[in-house]
Amino acid sequence: MAEELTYKDEAAAGYDRGFAHVTNHFLPFLLRAAHIAPGMRVLDIATGTGLFAEAALSVVGPTGHITAADISSAMVERARTRLRHAKNASIAVEDGQALSFLDGSFDAVVCSLGLMFFPDPRCGLAEFHRVLRPGGRAAVSVATVPERSYNFRINHAIARYVPTLAEATARVFSLGDETKLRSLFEAAGFRDVEIATENHRFVLPSFDAYFEPFEQGAGSAGQEFVSLPEPARRAVREEVRRDLGDTGGPIEVEVEFRFGSGRR
């Protein structure tokens, strides 16, 4: 998979601090899209720090099982720490386009904000389809458009100094179109494809509350930010502050996710 997804330890460590509140808000919609229920065996691919896997454990209960997998070993270690007390969870390093699991291994497969980074998303969905039991469901969440993204502004500003980040930033929104997402599911063999869109406006007490995690190296954008020379960091901060319309009080950031799901 793409190099920019192979999170360094520092980026993985700061991920939750910067973005967990955004991910957690949208997790119930992904659980619903995948039809997660008690007793299910669920694969959470591109698990990141294990936020979805943790939420799903409370739904599948003691008779179910969650497999949390990610291509980034640093993220897998964070997920392992989060899920260390769960007896019915397993954690593994996996490539979502070449899963090691047998056909029909899972009742549901989920991918939270990961599919758009796959070199070949259709190949990934075909793998999801393969490892599902007949009648099982796969569900993914993707970002829609830059104007409704939590961290597009900082990625865009950093990309002025790190041109290689521009392509990765563009890929974040590559599956945001509803028609494209539906066609990918159908091309991978899924039936009863459903697409839903959810939007939320996050209110933070100040610009500093928003920007601080990036300044501390949270996520891949934060790691790029802290590697910049001081003048560039100041310029990025000012550009993001201006784009958010900071007046010294609370700021609002609108975020929108698209959810796609289908049945094998």
C-alpha positions as a Markdown table, in Angstrom:
| # | Residue | x | y | z |
|---|---|---|---|---|
| 1 | Met | 0.0 | 0.0 | 0.0 |
| 2 | Ala | 0.9 | 3.6 | -0.2 |
| 3 | Glu | 4.0 | 4.8 | 1.7 |
| 4 | Glu | 2.1 | 7.7 | 3.4 |
| 5 | Leu | -0.1 | 5.1 | 5.2 |
| 6 | Thr | 2.8 | 3.4 | 6.9 |
| 7 | Tyr | 2.5 | 5.5 | 10.1 |
| 8 | Lys | 5.6 | 6.1 | 12.1 |
| 9 | Asp | 5.4 | 5.5 | 15.9 |
| 10 | Glu | 5.1 | 9.2 | 16.6 |
| 11 | Ala | 2.2 | 9.7 | 14.2 |
| 12 | Ala | 0.4 | 6.7 | 15.5 |
| 13 | Ala | 0.9 | 7.8 | 19.1 |
| 14 | Gly | -0.7 | 11.1 | 18.5 |
| 15 | Tyr | -3.6 | 10.0 | 16.3 |
| 16 | Asp | -6.2 | 9.6 | 19.0 |
| 17 | Arg | -5.3 | 12.9 | 20.6 |
| 18 | Gly | -6.0 | 14.7 | 17.4 |
| 19 | Phe | -8.8 | 12.8 | 15.8 |
| 20 | Ala | -10.5 | 10.3 | 18.1 |
| 21 | His | -13.4 | 12.6 | 18.8 |
| 22 | Val | -14.2 | 12.9 | 15.1 |
| 23 | Thr | -13.9 | 9.1 | 14.5 |
| 24 | Asn | -15.9 | 8.2 | 17.6 |
| 25 | His | -18.8 | 10.5 | 16.5 |
| 26 | Phe | -19.3 | 8.6 | 13.2 |
| 27 | Leu | -18.7 | 5.1 | 14.5 |
| 28 | Pro | -22.3 | 4.3 | 15.3 |
| 29 | Phe | -23.3 | 5.0 | 11.7 |
| 30 | Leu | -20.6 | 2.5 | 10.5 |
| 31 | Leu | -21.8 | -0.1 | 13.0 |
| 32 | Arg | -25.3 | 0.3 | 11.6 |
| 33 | Ala | -24.2 | 0.2 | 8.0 |
| 34 | Ala | -22.5 | -3.2 | 8.6 |
| 35 | His | -25.5 | -4.5 | 10.5 |
| 36 | Ile | -23.2 | -5.5 | 13.4 |
| 37 | Ala | -25.1 | -7.8 | 15.9 |
| 38 | Pro | -24.3 | -10.0 | 18.9 |
| 39 | Gly | -22.3 | -13.1 | 18.2 |
| 40 | Met | -20.8 | -11.9 | 14.9 |
| 41 | Arg | -17.3 | -12.5 | 13.7 |
| 42 | Val | -16.1 | -9.1 | 12.4 |
| 43 | Leu | -13.0 | -8.0 | 10.5 |
| 44 | Asp | -12.0 | -4.4 | 11.0 |
| 45 | Ile | -9.5 | -3.6 | 8.3 |
| 46 | Ala | -7.4 | -0.4 | 8.4 |
| 47 | Thr | -8.2 | -0.5 | 12.1 |
| 48 | Gly | -5.8 | 2.4 | 13.0 |
| 49 | Thr | -5.6 | 2.6 | 16.8 |
| 50 | Gly | -8.6 | 0.2 | 17.2 |
| 51 | Leu | -11.4 | 2.7 | 17.8 |
| 52 | Phe | -13.9 | 0.9 | 15.7 |
| 53 | Ala | -12.8 | -2.6 | 17.0 |
| 54 | Glu | -13.4 | -1.4 | 20.5 |
| 55 | Ala | -16.8 | -0.1 | 19.7 |
| 56 | Ala | -17.8 | -3.3 | 17.9 |
| 57 | Leu | -16.7 | -5.5 | 20.8 |
| 58 | Ser | -19.5 | -4.0 | 22.9 |
| 59 | Val | -22.0 | -4.9 | 20.2 |
| 60 | Val | -20.9 | -8.5 | 19.3 |
| 61 | Gly | -20.5 | -9.4 | 23.0 |
| 62 | Pro | -18.7 | -12.3 | 24.5 |
| 63 | Thr | -20.0 | -14.8 | 21.9 |
| 64 | Gly | -18.6 | -12.7 | 19.0 |
| 65 | His | -15.1 | -12.0 | 17.8 |
| 66 | Ile | -13.3 | -9.0 | 16.4 |
| 67 | Thr | -10.2 | -9.2 | 14.2 |
| 68 | Ala | -8.5 | -5.8 | 14.1 |
| 69 | Ala | -6.0 | -5.5 | 11.2 |
| 70 | Asp | -3.9 | -2.7 | 9.6 |
| 71 | Ile | -1.0 | -2.5 | 7.2 |
| 72 | Ser | 0.9 | -0.2 | 9.6 |
| 73 | Ser | 2.7 | -2.1 | 12.3 |
| 74 | Ala | 2.8 | 1.1 | 14.4 |
| 75 | Met | -1.0 | 1.3 | 14.3 |
| 76 | Val | -1.4 | -2.4 | 15.0 |
| 77 | Glu | 0.7 | -1.9 | 18.2 |
| 78 | Arg | -1.6 | 0.9 | 19.3 |
| 79 | Ala | -4.6 | -1.2 | 18.6 |
| 80 | Arg | -3.1 | -4.1 | 20.5 |
| 81 | Thr | -2.7 | -1.9 | 23.5 |
| 82 | Arg | -6.3 | -0.6 | 23.3 |
| 83 | Leu | -7.7 | -4.1 | 23.0 |
| 84 | Arg | -5.3 | -5.9 | 25.3 |
| 85 | His | -8.0 | -6.8 | 27.8 |
| 86 | Ala | -10.4 | -8.2 | 25.2 |
| 87 | Lys | -10.4 | -12.0 | 25.2 |
| 88 | Asn | -12.4 | -12.2 | 22.0 |
| 89 | Ala | -10.2 | -9.8 | 19.9 |
| 90 | Ser | -7.2 | -10.6 | 17.7 |
| 91 | Ile | -4.8 | -8.1 | 16.1 |
| 92 | Ala | -2.8 | -8.6 | 12.9 |
| 93 | Val | -0.8 | -6.8 | 10.3 |
| 94 | Glu | -2.7 | -7.2 | 7.0 |
| 95 | Asp | -2.7 | -5.8 | 3.5 |
| 96 | Gly | -6.4 | -5.0 | 2.7 |
| 97 | Gln | -5.9 | -6.0 | -0.9 |
| 98 | Ala | -4.3 | -9.4 | -0.1 |
| 99 | Leu | -5.9 | -10.6 | 3.1 |
| 100 | Ser | -4.6 | -13.9 | 4.6 |
| 101 | Phe | -8.0 | -15.1 | 5.8 |
| 102 | Leu | -9.9 | -18.0 | 4.2 |
| 103 | Asp | -13.0 | -17.5 | 2.1 |
| 104 | Gly | -16.2 | -16.9 | 4.2 |
| 105 | Ser | -14.3 | -16.3 | 7.5 |
| 106 | Phe | -16.4 | -13.3 | 8.7 |
| 107 | Asp | -20.0 | -12.2 | 9.2 |
| 108 | Ala | -19.0 | -8.5 | 8.5 |
| 109 | Val | -16.1 | -6.6 | 7.2 |
| 110 | Val | -15.7 | -2.9 | 8.0 |
| 111 | Cys | -13.2 | -0.2 | 6.9 |
| 112 | Ser | -13.3 | 3.2 | 8.6 |
| 113 | Leu | -11.7 | 5.9 | 6.5 |
| 114 | Gly | -9.2 | 3.6 | 4.8 |
| 115 | Leu | -10.5 | 2.4 | 1.5 |
| 116 | Met | -9.7 | 5.7 | -0.4 |
| 117 | Phe | -6.0 | 5.1 | 0.4 |
| 118 | Phe | -5.9 | 1.6 | -1.2 |
| 119 | Pro | -3.9 | 1.6 | -4.4 |
| 120 | Asp | -6.9 | -0.3 | -6.0 |
| 121 | Pro | -10.1 | 0.1 | -3.9 |
| 122 | Arg | -12.0 | -2.3 | -6.1 |
| 123 | Cys | -9.4 | -5.0 | -5.3 |
| 124 | Gly | -9.8 | -4.3 | -1.6 |
| 125 | Leu | -13.6 | -4.6 | -1.9 |
| 126 | Ala | -13.2 | -7.8 | -3.8 |
| 127 | Glu | -11.1 | -9.2 | -0.9 |
| 128 | Phe | -13.8 | -8.0 | 1.6 |
| 129 | His | -16.3 | -9.9 | -0.5 |
| 130 | Arg | -14.2 | -13.0 | -0.6 |
| 131 | Val | -13.7 | -13.3 | 3.2 |
| 132 | Leu | -17.4 | -12.7 | 3.9 |
| 133 | Arg | -19.8 | -15.5 | 4.5 |
| 134 | Pro | -22.7 | -15.6 | 2.1 |
| 135 | Gly | -25.2 | -13.0 | 3.3 |
| 136 | Gly | -22.5 | -11.1 | 5.2 |
| 137 | Arg | -22.1 | -7.4 | 4.9 |
| 138 | Ala | -19.2 | -5.1 | 4.2 |
| 139 | Ala | -19.3 | -1.4 | 5.1 |
| 140 | Val | -16.9 | 1.5 | 4.6 |
| 141 | Ser | -16.7 | 5.2 | 5.5 |
| 142 | Val | -15.0 | 7.7 | 3.3 |
| 143 | Ala | -14.5 | 11.5 | 3.3 |
| 144 | Thr | -16.7 | 13.5 | 0.9 |
| 145 | Val | -15.3 | 16.9 | -0.1 |
| 146 | Pro | -12.5 | 19.1 | 1.1 |
| 147 | Glu | -14.9 | 21.8 | 2.3 |
| 148 | Arg | -16.3 | 19.3 | 4.9 |
| 149 | Ser | -13.1 | 17.8 | 6.2 |
| 150 | Tyr | -11.5 | 18.1 | 9.6 |
| 151 | Asn | -7.9 | 18.4 | 8.6 |
| 152 | Phe | -7.9 | 19.3 | 4.9 |
| 153 | Arg | -6.9 | 22.9 | 5.6 |
| 154 | Ile | -3.7 | 21.9 | 7.3 |
| 155 | Asn | -2.9 | 19.2 | 4.7 |
| 156 | His | -3.4 | 21.8 | 2.0 |
| 157 | Ala | -1.2 | 24.4 | 3.7 |
| 158 | Ile | 1.6 | 21.9 | 4.3 |
| 159 | Ala | 1.4 | 20.7 | 0.7 |
| 160 | Arg | 2.8 | 24.0 | -0.4 |
| 161 | Tyr | 6.1 | 23.0 | 1.3 |
| 162 | Val | 5.8 | 19.2 | 0.8 |
| 163 | Pro | 4.5 | 18.7 | -2.7 |
| 164 | Thr | 4.3 | 14.9 | -2.3 |
| 165 | Leu | 1.6 | 15.5 | 0.3 |
| 166 | Ala | -0.7 | 17.0 | -2.4 |
| 167 | Glu | -1.4 | 13.7 | -4.1 |
| 168 | Ala | -2.1 | 12.0 | -0.8 |
| 169 | Thr | -4.4 | 14.8 | 0.2 |
| 170 | Ala | -6.3 | 14.5 | -3.1 |
| 171 | Arg | -6.8 | 10.8 | -2.5 |
| 172 | Val | -8.6 | 11.4 | 0.8 |
| 173 | Phe | -11.6 | 12.5 | -1.3 |
| 174 | Ser | -11.2 | 10.2 | -4.2 |
| 175 | Leu | -14.2 | 8.0 | -3.2 |
| 176 | Gly | -16.5 | 10.7 | -1.9 |
| 177 | Asp | -18.8 | 10.7 | -4.9 |
| 178 | Glu | -21.9 | 8.6 | -4.2 |
| 179 | Thr | -22.1 | 7.1 | -7.7 |
| 180 | Lys | -18.5 | 6.1 | -7.8 |
| 181 | Leu | -18.7 | 4.4 | -4.3 |
| 182 | Arg | -21.8 | 2.5 | -5.3 |
| 183 | Ser | -20.3 | 1.3 | -8.6 |
| 184 | Leu | -17.2 | 0.1 | -6.8 |
| 185 | Phe | -19.3 | -2.1 | -4.5 |
| 186 | Glu | -21.3 | -3.4 | -7.4 |
| 187 | Ala | -18.2 | -4.2 | -9.4 |
| 188 | Ala | -16.8 | -6.2 | -6.5 |
| 189 | Gly | -20.0 | -8.4 | -6.5 |
| 190 | Phe | -22.0 | -6.9 | -3.7 |
| 191 | Arg | -25.8 | -6.9 | -3.7 |
| 192 | Asp | -28.2 | -4.6 | -1.9 |
| 193 | Val | -25.7 | -1.7 | -1.9 |
| 194 | Glu | -26.7 | 1.2 | 0.3 |
| 195 | Ile | -25.1 | 4.6 | 0.5 |
| 196 | Ala | -25.7 | 7.1 | 3.3 |
| 197 | Thr | -24.2 | 10.5 | 4.2 |
| 198 | Glu | -23.8 | 12.0 | 7.7 |
| 199 | Asn | -22.6 | 15.5 | 8.6 |
| 200 | His | -21.6 | 17.0 | 11.9 |
| 201 | Arg | -20.3 | 20.4 | 13.0 |
| 202 | Phe | -17.6 | 20.1 | 15.6 |
| 203 | Val | -17.2 | 23.1 | 17.9 |
| 204 | Leu | -13.8 | 23.6 | 19.6 |
| 205 | Pro | -13.1 | 26.2 | 22.3 |
| 206 | Ser | -10.3 | 27.9 | 20.4 |
| 207 | Phe | -8.1 | 27.7 | 17.4 |
| 208 | Asp | -5.3 | 26.5 | 19.7 |
| 209 | Ala | -7.5 | 23.6 | 20.8 |
| 210 | Tyr | -7.9 | 22.6 | 17.1 |
| 211 | Phe | -4.3 | 23.1 | 16.1 |
| 212 | Glu | -2.3 | 21.9 | 19.1 |
| 213 | Pro | -2.4 | 18.2 | 18.2 |
| 214 | Phe | -0.9 | 18.9 | 14.8 |
| 215 | Glu | 1.8 | 21.0 | 16.4 |
| 216 | Gln | 2.6 | 18.0 | 18.6 |
| 217 | Gly | 3.0 | 15.7 | 15.6 |
| 218 | Ala | -0.4 | 13.9 | 15.7 |
| 219 | Gly | -1.1 | 11.8 | 12.6 |
| 220 | Ser | 0.8 | 11.9 | 9.3 |
| 221 | Ala | -0.1 | 15.6 | 8.8 |
| 222 | Gly | 1.3 | 16.4 | 12.2 |
| 223 | Gln | 4.5 | 14.6 | 11.4 |
| 224 | Glu | 4.9 | 16.5 | 8.2 |
| 225 | Phe | 4.2 | 19.8 | 10.1 |
| 226 | Val | 6.8 | 19.3 | 12.8 |
| 227 | Ser | 9.4 | 18.5 | 10.1 |
| 228 | Leu | 9.0 | 21.9 | 8.5 |
| 229 | Pro | 11.4 | 24.8 | 9.2 |
| 230 | Glu | 10.1 | 27.3 | 11.8 |
| 231 | Pro | 9.2 | 30.0 | 9.2 |
| 232 | Ala | 7.1 | 27.5 | 7.2 |
| 233 | Arg | 5.4 | 26.2 | 10.4 |
| 234 | Arg | 4.4 | 29.8 | 11.3 |
| 235 | Ala | 3.1 | 30.3 | 7.7 |
| 236 | Val | 1.1 | 27.1 | 7.8 |
| 237 | Arg | -0.4 | 28.0 | 11.2 |
| 238 | Glu | -1.4 | 31.4 | 10.0 |
| 239 | Glu | -3.0 | 30.1 | 6.8 |
| 240 | Val | -5.1 | 27.5 | 8.7 |
| 241 | Arg | -6.1 | 30.1 | 11.3 |
| 242 | Arg | -7.2 | 32.5 | 8.5 |
| 243 | Asp | -9.1 | 29.8 | 6.6 |
| 244 | Leu | -11.0 | 28.8 | 9.8 |
| 245 | Gly | -12.0 | 32.4 | 10.3 |
| 246 | Asp | -10.5 | 32.5 | 13.8 |
| 247 | Thr | -11.5 | 35.6 | 15.8 |
| 248 | Gly | -10.2 | 34.5 | 19.2 |
| 249 | Gly | -13.3 | 32.5 | 20.3 |
| 250 | Pro | -14.7 | 29.1 | 19.5 |
| 251 | Ile | -14.2 | 27.7 | 16.0 |
| 252 | Glu | -16.4 | 25.4 | 14.0 |
| 253 | Val | -15.3 | 22.6 | 11.7 |
| 254 | Glu | -17.8 | 20.9 | 9.5 |
| 255 | Val | -17.2 | 17.2 | 8.7 |
| 256 | Glu | -19.0 | 14.9 | 6.4 |
| 257 | Phe | -18.6 | 11.2 | 5.8 |
| 258 | Arg | -20.2 | 8.9 | 3.2 |
| 259 | Phe | -21.0 | 5.3 | 4.2 |
| 260 | Gly | -21.2 | 2.5 | 1.7 |
| 261 | Ser | -22.3 | -1.0 | 2.4 |
| 262 | Gly | -23.3 | -4.1 | 0.5 |
| 263 | Arg | -24.2 | -7.8 | 1.0 |
| 264 | Arg | -22.4 | -10.8 | -0.3 |
